Amino acid sequence: MIDENEASARDDSADKDEYDLALAEGIDDEALLEKPGTSKFTISSYGADYTVDTLVKRMRGEAFKIPEFQRKFVWTLKHASKFIESLLMGLPVPGIFLYKESETNEHLVIDGQQRLRTLQAFYDGIFRGKEFQLQGVREPWNEKTYKTLDPADVLKLDDSIVHATIFKQDKPEDVLDSIYFVFERINTGGIRLSPQEIRNCVSLGPFTNRVKALNSYTAWRTVFGPPNNRSKDEELIVRFFALYCKGDTYSRPMNSFLNKFSAVTNKVEAAELDRLDVIFKRTIEKVNSAIGVRAFRIIRALNAAAFDAVMVGLARRLERNPDPSDQAVALAYDALVAQDEFRQACERSTADEDNVRKRLTLSTAAFADI
């Protein structure tokens, strides 16, 4: 049993760095400073030795899935060649780390995608659009392709072993808390991943894809600004949907709440996703026309807590016909953000249950009568 209070607690200075980075990019999200919750999960893991030709077969058949965030291949030809050379020399190479999905038996690559992509590229004979000839390695392999290797070397490479550590979550079954934790700890590549970047890797599905599409919506881009390179804009869309649909059952920490909502919503019918799509577009269109680029910016930066409250409150009002005028929305918004109680709920302990419910209630009331 792993207690997240102990196992996934982040270093305070790293949390502050994450908050400062978001603030520098124009987003004030005090929830980045919140401490982990107390949820528990159990995982089991085992080791497996794969031959290289088996790994290539599984990569070609997409039994091993590379998370979207990891799609970028960064190894140079020389780096990739050295890895192949190590296998041909019989040297030990680093293992890979996989998560096994219980329903599909597919494996999500948590660590090792550069090695796996190199192997597939060498067997396919193409590296970045050019013929994959080994470079900077010793004879007799220098400038060899897979097809021009001596038959004995082909067999040796085919039979080379790469160790894999495979894990799965046993409990709870509804939300894969462990994979978020493991992904963050193991595969940051020296760069701390944002919560939404990890979510985009782990919560694969129709809802995640819909959020990515909505992130390009013109009115949203106008209000938010240029795309955020840490996917914070996508996270805000998820946050709106989660609090709009499940705000009455919210419990901290915010990241776990969003993780669970994403996992569940990836399994809903397409009609429900279409409904959510319309709600977001309609609400952000009204924000854009009535408030414009000053929306959600209580001081200077875009305040994430003000965003979720205003969006949810206005979306609830838009459930009724007819739509309020732009002037009425702007006046209600200005009155709302001028309230000391609302501002405090947007600036202090913003992920606490009481403050989340308080600002949602205040925003809903502010827009209800227009």
C-alpha positions in Angstrom: 0.0 0.0 0.0 1.4 3.4 -1.0 0.3 6.5 0.9 0.4 9.5 -1.5 1.1 11.7 1.5 4.5 10.1 1.7 5.1 8.5 -1.8 4.0 11.3 -4.1 4.7 14.4 -1.9 6.6 16.9 -4.1 9.4 19.0 -2.9 8.1 22.4 -1.7 10.7 24.3 -3.8 9.7 22.3 -6.9 6.0 23.2 -6.3 7.0 26.9 -5.9 9.0 26.7 -9.2 6.0 25.2 -11.0 3.8 28.0 -9.7 6.4 30.7 -10.6 6.7 29.3 -14.1 3.0 29.4 -14.6 2.8 32.9 -13.3 5.6 34.0 -15.6 3.4 32.6 -18.5 0.5 34.7 -17.3 -1.5 32.2 -15.3 -2.0 32.5 -11.6 -3.0 29.0 -10.3 -2.5 28.8 -6.5 -3.7 25.1 -6.7 -0.2 24.3 -7.9 1.0 24.8 -4.4 -1.5 22.4 -2.8 -0.3 19.4 -0.9 -1.1 15.9 -2.1 -4.2 14.2 -0.8 -4.4 11.0 1.3 -5.8 8.6 -1.4 -4.1 5.2 -1.5 -3.4 2.8 -4.3 -1.8 -0.6 -4.7 0.3 -1.7 -7.6 1.9 -4.9 -8.7 4.9 -5.3 -11.0 7.0 -8.0 -12.6 10.0 -8.2 -14.9 10.0 -9.6 -18.4 12.8 -10.1 -20.8 12.0 -9.4 -24.5 14.1 -10.2 -27.5 14.7 -7.3 -29.8 12.7 -8.7 -32.7 9.7 -9.2 -30.3 9.9 -5.6 -29.3 10.0 -4.4 -32.9 7.0 -6.6 -33.7 5.1 -5.1 -30.8 6.0 -1.6 -31.8 4.9 -2.3 -35.4 1.6 -3.8 -34.2 1.1 -0.9 -31.8 0.8 -3.2 -28.8 3.3 -0.8 -27.2 1.7 2.7 -27.2 3.8 5.8 -27.0 1.9 8.5 -25.0 1.1 11.6 -27.1 3.4 13.9 -25.1 6.4 11.6 -25.9 5.8 11.6 -29.7 8.9 13.7 -30.3 12.0 11.6 -31.1 15.1 13.4 -29.8 18.0 11.0 -30.3 20.6 11.9 -33.0 21.7 9.3 -35.5 25.0 8.9 -33.6 23.2 8.3 -30.3 20.8 5.8 -32.0 23.8 4.1 -33.6 25.6 3.7 -30.3 22.6 2.0 -28.8 22.4 -0.5 -31.7 26.2 -1.1 -31.4 25.8 -1.8 -27.7 23.3 -4.6 -28.5 25.6 -6.0 -31.2 28.5 -6.0 -28.7 26.4 -7.9 -26.2 26.6 -5.0 -23.7 23.8 -4.6 -21.1 21.4 -1.7 -22.0 18.9 0.1 -19.8 15.5 -1.5 -19.4 12.1 -0.1 -20.3 9.1 0.6 -18.1 5.6 -0.3 -19.2 2.1 0.0 -17.8 -0.2 -2.8 -18.7 -3.8 -1.9 -19.4 -6.1 -4.5 -17.9 -8.9 -4.2 -20.5 -6.9 -4.2 -23.7 -3.6 -5.9 -22.6 -1.8 -3.1 -24.4 1.3 -1.6 -22.9 1.8 2.1 -22.3 5.4 3.1 -22.6 6.4 5.0 -19.4 10.1 5.0 -20.0 12.2 3.8 -22.9 10.5 5.2 -26.0 13.8 6.5 -27.5 15.2 3.0 -27.4 12.1 1.4 -28.8 11.8 3.9 -31.6 15.4 3.4 -32.4 15.0 -0.3 -32.7 11.9 0.0 -35.0 13.7 2.6 -37.1 16.7 0.4 -37.6 14.6 -2.6 -38.5 12.5 -0.5 -40.9 15.7 1.0 -42.4 14.6 4.6 -42.0 15.9 7.3 -39.6 14.3 10.7 -39.9 13.4 10.1 -43.5 16.8 8.8 -44.6 18.4 5.4 -44.8 19.4 4.2 -41.3 23.1 3.4 -41.7 25.0 3.1 -38.4 27.4 6.0 -37.9 30.3 6.5 -35.5 30.5 2.8 -34.5 33.3 0.3 -34.7 33.9 -2.1 -37.6 32.5 -4.2 -39.0 29.2 -2.4 -38.3 30.0 1.2 -39.3 27.7 2.3 -42.2 25.8 -1.0 -42.0 22.0 -1.1 -42.3 19.9 -3.9 -40.8 19.6 -5.5 -44.2 23.4 -5.4 -44.8 24.5 -6.8 -41.5 26.1 -10.2 -41.6 23.6 -13.0 -40.9 25.3 -13.8 -37.6 24.9 -10.2 -36.5 21.3 -10.2 -37.5 20.6 -13.2 -35.3 22.6 -11.8 -32.5 20.6 -8.5 -32.6 17.3 -10.3 -33.0 18.0 -12.4 -30.0 19.4 -9.6 -27.8 17.5 -9.1 -24.6 16.0 -5.9 -23.2 14.5 -6.1 -19.7 11.1 -4.6 -19.1 9.5 -3.7 -15.8 5.7 -4.0 -16.2 3.3 -2.7 -13.6 -0.5 -2.5 -13.2 -2.7 -0.9 -10.6 -4.8 -3.3 -8.5 -6.8 -0.9 -6.5 -8.7 1.4 -6.8 -10.1 0.3 -10.2 -11.8 3.5 -11.2 -8.9 6.0 -11.4 -5.3 5.1 -12.2 -3.7 7.2 -9.5 -0.6 5.0 -9.6 0.2 5.6 -13.3 0.0 9.4 -12.8 2.4 9.0 -9.9 4.8 6.6 -11.6 4.8 8.6 -14.8 5.7 11.8 -13.0 8.5 10.1 -11.0 10.1 8.1 -13.7 9.6 9.8 -17.0 10.3 13.5 -16.7 13.5 13.4 -18.7 15.0 16.0 -16.4 12.0 18.3 -17.1 9.1 18.4 -14.6 5.9 17.6 -16.5 2.9 19.7 -15.8 -0.2 17.9 -14.5 -2.0 18.2 -17.8 1.0 16.9 -19.8 0.9 13.8 -17.7 -2.9 13.7 -18.0 -2.6 13.8 -21.8 -0.3 10.8 -21.7 -2.4 8.7 -19.3 -6.0 9.7 -20.0 -6.1 8.7 -23.6 -9.6 8.8 -25.1 -12.4 10.8 -26.8 -12.7 13.4 -24.1 -9.0 14.1 -24.1 -9.1 14.5 -27.8 -12.1 16.8 -27.6 -10.3 19.1 -25.1 -7.4 19.3 -27.5 -9.7 20.3 -30.3 -11.5 22.9 -28.1 -8.2 24.4 -27.2 -8.0 25.8 -30.7 -11.4 27.4 -30.6 -11.1 31.0 -31.7 -13.0 32.7 -28.9 -10.9 30.7 -26.3 -7.7 31.6 -28.0 -8.7 35.3 -28.0 -9.5 35.3 -24.3 -6.6 33.1 -23.2 -3.9 34.2 -25.5 -1.2 32.2 -27.3 -1.1 28.4 -26.7 0.6 27.5 -23.5 3.6 25.2 -24.0 2.8 23.4 -20.7 -0.8 22.6 -21.7 -2.2 24.8 -19.0 -4.9 26.1 -21.4 -6.1 22.5 -21.9 -6.1 21.9 -18.2 -8.4 24.9 -17.7 -10.9 23.5 -20.1 -10.8 20.2 -18.2 -11.2 22.1 -15.0 -14.3 23.9 -16.3 -16.0 20.7 -17.4 -15.2 18.9 -14.2 -16.5 21.7 -11.9 -19.5 22.3 -14.2 -20.5 18.7 -14.1 -19.2 17.5 -10.7 -18.6 20.7 -8.7 -21.0 19.6 -6.0 -18.9 16.5 -5.3 -15.5 18.2 -5.5 -12.8 17.1 -3.1 -9.2 18.1 -3.1 -6.5 17.8 -4.4 -7.6 19.4 -7.6 -5.2 17.3 -9.7 -6.7 14.0 -8.5 -10.2 15.4 -9.1 -9.3 16.3 -12.7 -7.7 13.0 -13.2 -10.8 11.1 -12.1 -13.1 13.2 -14.2 -11.0 12.8 -17.3 -10.8 9.0 -16.9 -14.6 8.8 -16.4 -15.5 11.2 -19.2 -13.3 9.4 -21.7 -15.9 6.6 -21.5 -19.1 8.6 -22.0 -21.2 8.5 -25.2 -20.3 10.8 -28.1 -23.6 12.7 -27.6 -22.5 13.7 -24.1 -19.2 15.0 -25.5 -21.1 17.0 -28.1 -23.2 18.5 -25.3 -20.1 19.6 -23.4 -18.6 20.9 -26.6 -21.6 23.2 -27.1 -21.6 24.4 -23.5 -17.9 25.4 -23.6 -18.2 27.2 -26.9 -21.3 29.0 -26.0 -19.9 30.1 -22.7 -16.5 31.3 -23.9 -18.2 33.1 -26.8 -20.2 35.1 -24.3 -17.2 35.8 -22.2 -15.3 37.0 -25.3 -18.0 39.2 -26.6 -19.1 40.6 -23.2 -15.8 40.9 -21.2 -13.0 40.3 -23.7 -9.3 39.8 -22.9 -9.6 41.2 -19.4 -11.7 38.2 -18.4 -10.4 36.2 -15.4 -7.6 38.6 -14.8 -8.3 39.9 -11.3 -4.9 41.6 -11.0 -2.8 41.0 -14.0 -2.3 37.2 -14.7 -5.2 35.0 -15.7 -6.5 33.6 -12.4 -7.4 29.9 -12.7 -9.8 30.1 -9.8 -11.6 33.1 -11.2 -11.8 31.3 -14.6 -13.5 28.2 -13.2 -16.0 30.1 -11.1 -17.0 32.6 -13.8 -17.2 30.0 -16.5 -19.4 27.7 -14.4 -21.6 30.4 -13.1 -22.2 31.9 -16.6 -22.7 28.4 -18.1 -25.4 27.7 -15.6 -27.1 30.9 -16.6 -26.9 30.1 -20.3 -28.8 27.0 -19.6 -31.9 29.2 -19.6 -33.3 31.2 -22.5 -33.0 33.9 -23.6 -29.3 34.7 -23.4 -28.4 37.7 -21.4 -27.0 40.8 -23.1 -23.3 41.4 -23.3 -23.8 44.5 -21.1 -25.6 42.6 -18.4 -22.9 39.9 -18.4 -20.2 42.6 -18.1 -21.9 44.4 -15.3 -22.5 41.1 -13.4 -18.8 40.1 -13.9 -17.5 43.4 -12.7 -19.7 43.3 -9.6 -18.6 39.7 -8.9 -14.9 40.3 -9.1 -15.2 43.4 -6.9 -16.5 41.3 -4.0 -13.9 40.7 -1.3 -15.3 37.3 -0.5 -15.0 36.2 -4.1 -11.5 37.6 -4.5 -10.3 35.8 -1.3 -11.8 32.5 -2.6 -9.7 33.0 -5.8 -6.5 34.0 -4.2 -6.1 31.8 -1.0 -6.2 28.0 -0.7 -8.0 28.0 -4.0 -8.2 24.2 -4.2 -9.8 23.7 -0.7 -13.3 22.4 -0.9 -14.9 25.4 1.0 -13.3 27.9 -1.3 -14.2 26.0 -4.5 -17.8 25.8 -3.5 -17.9 29.4 -2.2 -16.7 30.9 -5.5 -18.9 28.7 -7.6 -21.9 29.7 -5.4 -21.1 33.4 -5.6 -20.6 33.3 -9.4 -23.8 31.3 -10.0 -25.7 33.9 -7.9 -24.0 36.8 -9.7 -25.2 35.7 -13.2 -28.5 34.1 -12.1 -30.7 37.2 -12.3 -29.4 38.8 -15.5 
